[in-house]
Amino acid sequence: MRAGADQLRAAATTEPGRLRIIGAVLALLVLGFGAVTALEIDGRASAAHDVVSRSQPLSADAASIYRSLADADTMAASGFLAGAQEPKDVHEQYERDITEAARLLVRAAASTGASTSSAKEIATLNELLPVYTGLVERARANNRQGLPLGGAYLRYANQKMAGELLPAAERLYAAETGRLDADSDDARQWPFVSLAVGVVALAVLVWAQRRHYRATNRVFSQGLLAATAAATVVLLWLAVGHTVARAELRDAMVHGQESLDVLNKARISSLKARANENLTLVARGAVLTADGTRDQYETDYGTGMRSLGEQLASAGKLADDARGSRPVADAVSGVAQWQERHRKARATDDRGDYDGALKQVIGPEDSTGESFRKVDDALREALDHEQREFSAAAGSGEGALGGLPAGAALLAVLGAVAAIAGVNRRLSEYR
């Protein structure tokens, strides 16, 4: 070890020895820059890929599970109110909702680790879903026979949905959205180590060329110039590529995911409010608040509509173009119409005209059901638009990092070879 150090010191006392040391240092710095860049950006690119291909789709699936379950509960109540002969389209929508929720649960389970909190919520939902559908079928069977027990089964099914299934679906959505936020944060972290090593490598290359010029009075060393160009390209590619990726991913989260989150919550609030509106007529005042002064379902309807109004106001502020703001405005208009029709239906029911109130709630025209469908269609359109916005921005962010790890490694190898060639050209003058 000591002999090697002595040899190194002896070599450093001669110009050829110093040149060999400089060549080795330059090659190692350029290769190190390429390796660190490849490793850091590969991690960022992997996180960006997860945002586009895993965590955001899983977050969207979790929201769809929640919406499907809430819509199924709404359809079950709507079908029950229609009487013994449940409308075919309502029954088919209920079946589609249950099938979609089950399908998405299977897909989410396949993409989720067994030890995660998401896996626990998926297991809970898989256990409770057959219980809920069994209660709904009992409610239907009793309703067809004109037995009042059907209403009790339906209320119990709604309690199971509102008290257990939907909270589990909400926790699943929160967990998957949290994973999306973490992946986005990982992808947007600045590659400080790569940038620092790149600046150092360029500084040493510039110093080596200045030393070459002062020693030989030659303006350029082609090899060192090529190595400097390679390092400069990698550094610029790194800085610009990551800046673009960071901006696009941030845009996807701020203008896409935040809007999606608010719109998902708004649609769920509308579905829950519609289910409570229907159950107000199903229960006929049999379920009261804890203080016994108000109808529980009517109270929950009011709470849901207030939440819906707040969420639509937030969605309107987040919408950044006409294609995003128009359906939100349509939803706001539909909510106003819905609330006005609901007040009329409640007044009709309070006068003792149950059949008239029923027509105002589930009738094909001028009903709260018609207004609800307008709101739901507008929210679906807004969600589709924001999903496309998110996918486009996140895809651009992922694309900005594409090829950079491999390109940095290749350019680093070429730069190292060029640096050694440049130094060897100078060494040849001593032979």
Secondary structure, DSSP 8 states (H G I E B T S, - for coil): -HHHHHHHHHHHTSHHHHHHHHHHHHHHHHHHHHHHHHHHHHHHHHHHHHIIIIIHHHHHHHHHHHHHHHHHHHHHHHHHHT-SS--HHHHHHHHHHHHHHHHHHHHHHHTS-TTSHHHHHHHHHHHHHHHHHHHHHHHHHHHHTT-THHHHHHHHHHHHIIIIIHHHHHHHHHHHHHHHHHHHHHHHS--HHHHHHHHHHHHHHHHHHHHHHHHH--S--HHHHHHHHHHHHHHHHHHHHHHHHHHHHHHIIIIIIHHHHHHHHHHHHHHHHHHHHHHHHHHTT-SB-TTSSSBHHHHHHHHHHHHHHHHHHHHHHH--SHHHHHHHHHHHHHHHHHHHHHHHHHHHHHTT-HHHHHHHHH-SSSSHHHHHHHHHHHHHHHHHHHHHHHHHHHHHHHHHHTTHHHHHHHHHHHHHHHHHHHHHHHHGGG-
